């Protein structure tokens, strides 16, 4: 068994902070990379050490395998945690870490090559009896890809072979849309993951997006930690996730979770992973992909199981046996996560930039706020628009929804537009309350989710209240003789 003493976190923002805090509790020192255009992340203040990384644009620094390896080695780290995004599902990175004699906190490169690649994962899933959607793989014969894609039928989803998080995905509803969808998917996939390979699959209308958290160790033990509902999406990117999935029949839940464990075991999966599926309106489920990393939405699983998934990752990476078996996993209550994004949801989800002039974090029973920015920090277009994750837990879904509504009202960031008002409207929608969610929810209820315009007077009152709470105003010292006058004002 290898004891991790110093951990390099090859990531930034809220997930870097999340890993730092668990590592510190376990007595593991941490190093977090810092870029000249990204010096305000909270993880930089809490890590034991920071090291400068370089790249233009800034995102390139976190995709630079030689640069990341050099920084980890020079700071004396013996392990690397990739977080999610960036190099987290890059087999070449996992291989480079292992070849350098460091511990990679994730599955080995061979497993990432098999399951982290959407194309090979689909093929493997089919051999294990998991249903897959009809698709065309570009790599089989690039020259005939478009022709074979046509045979799949429309509507069609063109997807990058690498990566995740809704990036590198484009829908083509008609034949004339296909060329543009291929071009856009390739460009985005290349930009975010350095891999422009594609495949196309039949697009299932109004499915539910259900995923299963799996965990494996080096001794061949594999378990699941329940399922998550991730159907509230825009542009194929999740906005709201919850566990357990509402209104999912118990029999179907068991089939999906058991199939996920069978697949992970057959792949000899190690560490944290997620098997993603779509469920059609008639109750059929299909394998979608496997994410060979920690997920953005992992906190909802932590909330309902009481487990620290990052701690489990680190222990498994050290060679420890999973501390629990399937029968030991206990589920309690209901958890919901909302992604707080720097975007104007009411203007077509357009990303926003600015400076966080005022940050108000929600609190209370069952409320968790994983924030990746600090007050005074700039929000730029250099990175993903995710600023924070708001997570709540309740004894049941009704209480969880109520707590999330209150927490969203408390959440505020002046200086940059965030999507909390839009999320609140979704949480208040009767169909959401009934658990009637699928990936077409936002589009189908678009009109009902539109904002109610505030009057000028209402806007002025809200701005005045928010401004009065800002530190540079509320902390202003009143000079004499006015301070001695008490509450009197002329």
VENHU-V214289 format. One record per residue. N is the residue number from 0. OMEGA is omega in radians with two decimals (none if undefined). Layout:
n:N omega:OMEGA
n:N omega:OMEGA
This chain:
n:0 omega:3.12
n:1 omega:3.10
n:2 omega:3.11
n:3 omega:-3.13
n:4 omega:-3.11
n:5 omega:-2.99
n:6 omega:3.02
n:7 omega:-3.12
n:8 omega:-3.05
n:9 omega:-3.10
n:10 omega:-3.03
n:11 omega:3.01
n:12 omega:-2.92
n:13 omega:-3.13
n:14 omega:3.07
n:15 omega:3.11
n:16 omega:3.12
n:17 omega:-3.12
n:18 omega:3.12
n:19 omega:-3.04
n:20 omega:3.09
n:21 omega:3.13
n:22 omega:-3.14
n:23 omega:3.12
n:24 omega:3.14
n:25 omega:3.13
n:26 omega:3.14
n:27 omega:3.09
n:28 omega:-3.07
n:29 omega:3.06
n:30 omega:-3.13
n:31 omega:3.12
n:32 omega:-3.14
n:33 omega:3.10
n:34 omega:-3.12
n:35 omega:3.12
n:36 omega:-3.08
n:37 omega:-3.02
n:38 omega:-3.02
n:39 omega:-3.12
n:40 omega:-3.13
n:41 omega:3.13
n:42 omega:-3.13
n:43 omega:3.14
n:44 omega:-3.05
n:45 omega:3.12
n:46 omega:3.10
n:47 omega:-3.06
n:48 omega:3.01
n:49 omega:3.12
n:50 omega:-3.08
n:51 omega:3.05
n:52 omega:-3.00
n:53 omega:3.09
n:54 omega:3.08
n:55 omega:-0.06
n:56 omega:-3.03
n:57 omega:-3.11
n:58 omega:-3.12
n:59 omega:-3.13
n:60 omega:-3.11
n:61 omega:3.08
n:62 omega:-3.08
n:63 omega:-3.09
n:64 omega:3.12
n:65 omega:-3.13
n:66 omega:3.12
n:67 omega:-3.13
n:68 omega:-3.14
n:69 omega:-3.13
n:70 omega:-3.13
n:71 omega:-3.11
n:72 omega:-3.10
n:73 omega:3.12
n:74 omega:3.04
n:75 omega:3.14
n:76 omega:3.08
n:77 omega:3.11
n:78 omega:3.11
n:79 omega:3.02
n:80 omega:-3.07
n:81 omega:-3.08
n:82 omega:3.03
n:83 omega:-3.02
n:84 omega:3.12
n:85 omega:-3.05
n:86 omega:-3.00
n:87 omega:3.13
n:88 omega:-3.13
n:89 omega:-3.09
n:90 omega:3.13
n:91 omega:3.11
n:92 omega:3.12
n:93 omega:3.12
n:94 omega:3.14
n:95 omega:3.11
n:96 omega:-3.13
n:97 omega:-3.13
n:98 omega:3.11
n:99 omega:3.13
n:100 omega:3.12
n:101 omega:3.11
n:102 omega:3.06
n:103 omega:-3.12
n:104 omega:-3.08
n:105 omega:3.14
n:106 omega:3.10
n:107 omega:-3.09
n:108 omega:-3.11
n:109 omega:3.13
n:110 omega:3.08
n:111 omega:3.11
n:112 omega:-3.11
n:113 omega:-2.98
n:114 omega:3.12
n:115 omega:3.07
n:116 omega:-3.03
n:117 omega:-3.08
n:118 omega:-3.13
n:119 omega:3.12
n:120 omega:3.10
n:121 omega:-3.13
n:122 omega:-3.12
n:123 omega:-3.14
n:124 omega:3.13
n:125 omega:3.13
n:126 omega:3.14
n:127 omega:3.06
n:128 omega:3.09
n:129 omega:3.12
n:130 omega:3.11
n:131 omega:-3.13
n:132 omega:3.07
n:133 omega:-3.05
n:134 omega:3.05
n:135 omega:-3.09
n:136 omega:-3.13
n:137 omega:-3.05
n:138 omega:-3.13
n:139 omega:3.10
n:140 omega:-3.07
n:141 omega:-3.08
n:142 omega:-3.10
n:143 omega:-3.05
n:144 omega:-3.10
n:145 omega:-3.13
n:146 omega:3.13
n:147 omega:3.09
n:148 omega:3.10
n:149 omega:-3.10
n:150 omega:3.11
n:151 omega:3.11
n:152 omega:-3.11
n:153 omega:-0.01
n:154 omega:-3.02
n:155 omega:3.09
n:156 omega:3.08
n:157 omega:-2.99
n:158 omega:3.02
n:159 omega:-3.13
n:160 omega:-3.09
n:161 omega:3.00
n:162 omega:-3.08
n:163 omega:3.10
n:164 omega:3.13
n:165 omega:3.14
n:166 omega:3.11
n:167 omega:-3.14
n:168 omega:3.14
n:169 omega:3.12
n:170 omega:3.05
n:171 omega:-3.09
n:172 omega:-3.13
n:173 omega:-3.11
n:174 omega:-3.10
n:175 omega:3.13
n:176 omega:-2.94
n:177 omega:-3.08
n:178 omega:3.12
n:179 omega:3.13
n:180 omega:3.12
n:181 omega:-3.12
n:182 omega:-3.10
n:183 omega:-3.14
n:184 omega:3.14
n:185 omega:-3.12
n:186 omega:-3.10
n:187 omega:3.13
n:188 omega:3.12
n:189 omega:-3.10
n:190 omega:-3.02
n:191 omega:-3.02
n:192 omega:3.12
n:193 omega:-3.07
n:194 omega:-3.07
n:195 omega:3.14
n:196 omega:-3.04
n:197 omega:2.84
n:198 omega:-3.11
n:199 omega:3.14
n:200 omega:3.09
n:201 omega:-3.12
n:202 omega:3.11
n:203 omega:-3.09
n:204 omega:3.04
n:205 omega:3.08
n:206 omega:2.93
n:207 omega:3.11
n:208 omega:-3.11
n:209 omega:3.13
n:210 omega:-3.09
n:211 omega:3.07
n:212 omega:3.09
n:213 omega:3.11
n:214 omega:3.08
n:215 omega:3.07
n:216 omega:-3.07
n:217 omega:3.11
n:218 omega:3.09
n:219 omega:3.09
n:220 omega:3.11
n:221 omega:3.09
n:222 omega:2.98
n:223 omega:3.12
n:224 omega:3.09
n:225 omega:-3.08
n:226 omega:3.07
n:227 omega:3.03
n:228 omega:-3.08
n:229 omega:-2.99
n:230 omega:3.13
n:231 omega:-3.01
n:232 omega:2.91
n:233 omega:-3.09
n:234 omega:3.11
n:235 omega:3.10
n:236 omega:-3.05
n:237 omega:3.07
n:238 omega:-3.12
n:239 omega:3.10
n:240 omega:3.12
n:241 omega:3.10
n:242 omega:-0.02
n:243 omega:3.11
n:244 omega:-3.10
n:245 omega:3.05
n:246 omega:3.10
n:247 omega:-3.13
n:248 omega:-3.08
n:249 omega:-3.13
n:250 omega:3.13
n:251 omega:3.09
n:252 omega:-3.12
n:253 omega:-3.14
n:254 omega:-3.12
n:255 omega:-3.11
n:256 omega:3.13
n:257 omega:3.11
n:258 omega:3.13
n:259 omega:3.12
n:260 omega:3.12
n:261 omega:3.14
n:262 omega:-3.12
n:263 omega:3.13
n:264 omega:3.13
n:265 omega:3.12
n:266 omega:-3.06
n:267 omega:-3.03
n:268 omega:3.13
n:269 omega:3.10
n:270 omega:-3.05
n:271 omega:3.08
n:272 omega:-3.13
n:273 omega:3.06
n:274 omega:-3.07
n:275 omega:-3.13
n:276 omega:2.93
n:277 omega:-3.13
n:278 omega:-3.10
n:279 omega:-3.14
n:280 omega:3.14
n:281 omega:3.02
n:282 omega:3.05
n:283 omega:3.06
n:284 omega:-3.11
n:285 omega:3.03
n:286 omega:3.14
n:287 omega:3.13
n:288 omega:3.02
n:289 omega:3.07
n:290 omega:-3.04
n:291 omega:-3.05
n:292 omega:2.98
n:293 omega:-3.13
n:294 omega:3.05
n:295 omega:-3.04
n:296 omega:-3.12
n:297 omega:-3.14
n:298 omega:-3.14
n:299 omega:3.07
n:300 omega:3.09
n:301 omega:-3.11
n:302 omega:-3.06
n:303 omega:3.13
n:304 omega:-3.08
n:305 omega:-3.11
n:306 omega:3.02
n:307 omega:-3.05
n:308 omega:3.10
n:309 omega:3.07
n:310 omega:3.08
n:311 omega:3.11
n:312 omega:-3.09
n:313 omega:3.14
n:314 omega:3.10
n:315 omega:3.14
n:316 omega:3.11
n:317 omega:-3.14
n:318 omega:3.14
n:319 omega:3.06
n:320 omega:3.05
n:321 omega:-3.06
n:322 omega:-3.14
n:323 omega:3.07
n:324 omega:-3.05
n:325 omega:-3.12
n:326 omega:-3.13
n:327 omega:-3.08
n:328 omega:-3.14
n:329 omega:-3.14
n:330 omega:-3.11
n:331 omega:3.03
n:332 omega:-3.06
n:333 omega:3.13
n:334 omega:3.12
n:335 omega:3.04
n:336 omega:3.02
n:337 omega:3.10
n:338 omega:3.10
n:339 omega:-3.01
n:340 omega:3.04
n:341 omega:-3.13
n:342 omega:3.09
n:343 omega:-3.09
n:344 omega:-3.09
n:345 omega:3.10
n:346 omega:3.12
n:347 omega:3.11
n:348 omega:3.13
n:349 omega:3.12
n:350 omega:3.13
n:351 omega:3.07
n:352 omega:-3.13
n:353 omega:3.13
n:354 omega:-3.12
n:355 omega:-3.10
n:356 omega:3.12
n:357 omega:3.14
n:358 omega:3.07
n:359 omega:-3.10
n:360 omega:3.12
n:361 omega:3.12
n:362 omega:3.11
n:363 omega:3.14
n:364 omega:3.07
n:365 omega:-3.10
n:366 omega:3.10
n:367 omega:-3.10
n:368 omega:3.10
n:369 omega:-3.00
n:370 omega:-3.11
n:371 omega:3.13
n:372 omega:3.07
n:373 omega:3.10
n:374 omega:-3.09
n:375 omega:-3.10
n:376 omega:3.04
n:377 omega:3.02
n:378 omega:-3.04
n:379 omega:3.11
n:380 omega:-3.09
n:381 omega:-3.05
n:382 omega:3.07
n:383 omega:-3.05
n:384 omega:-3.14
n:385 omega:3.13
n:386 omega:-3.08
n:387 omega:3.06
n:388 omega:3.11
n:389 omega:-3.05
n:390 omega:3.09
n:391 omega:3.10
n:392 omega:3.09
n:393 omega:3.14
n:394 omega:3.07
n:395 omega:-3.06
n:396 omega:3.14
n:397 omega:3.13
n:398 omega:3.13
n:399 omega:3.11
n:400 omega:3.14
n:401 omega:3.13
n:402 omega:3.13
n:403 omega:3.10
n:404 omega:-3.13
n:405 omega:-3.11
n:406 omega:3.11
n:407 omega:3.11
n:408 omega:-3.13
n:409 omega:-3.06
n:410 omega:3.14
n:411 omega:3.01
n:412 omega:3.07
n:413 omega:3.12
n:414 omega:3.10
n:415 omega:3.13
n:416 omega:3.06
n:417 omega:-2.97
n:418 omega:-3.04
n:419 omega:3.11
n:420 omega:3.12
n:421 omega:3.12
n:422 omega:3.13
n:423 omega:3.12
n:424 omega:3.08
n:425 omega:-3.12
n:426 omega:-3.14
n:427 omega:-3.06
n:428 omega:-3.12
n:429 omega:-3.14
n:430 omega:3.08
n:431 omega:3.13
n:432 omega:3.14
n:433 omega:-3.12
n:434 omega:-3.13
n:435 omega:-3.06
n:436 omega:2.99
n:437 omega:-3.04
n:438 omega:3.09
n:439 omega:-3.04
n:440 omega:-3.06
n:441 omega:-3.13
n:442 omega:-3.10
n:443 omega:-3.10
n:444 omega:-3.06
n:445 omega:-3.09
n:446 omega:-3.10
n:447 omega:-3.12
n:448 omega:3.12
n:449 omega:-3.10
n:450 omega:3.00
n:451 omega:-3.05
n:452 omega:3.07
n:453 omega:3.04
n:454 omega:3.11
n:455 omega:-3.13
n:456 omega:3.13
n:457 omega:3.12
n:458 omega:-3.12
n:459 omega:3.12
n:460 omega:-3.13
n:461 omega:3.13
n:462 omega:3.14
n:463 omega:3.13
n:464 omega:-3.14
n:465 omega:-3.11
n:466 omega:-3.11
n:467 omega:-3.14
n:468 omega:-3.12
n:469 omega:-3.09
n:470 omega:-3.07
n:471 omega:3.08
n:472 omega:-3.08
n:473 omega:-3.11
n:474 omega:-3.13
n:475 omega:-3.14
n:476 omega:3.12
n:477 omega:-3.09
n:478 omega:3.02
n:479 omega:0.16
n:480 omega:-3.00
n:481 omega:3.14
n:482 omega:-3.09
n:483 omega:-3.10
n:484 omega:3.11
n:485 omega:-3.05
n:486 omega:-3.09
n:487 omega:3.06
n:488 omega:3.12
n:489 omega:none
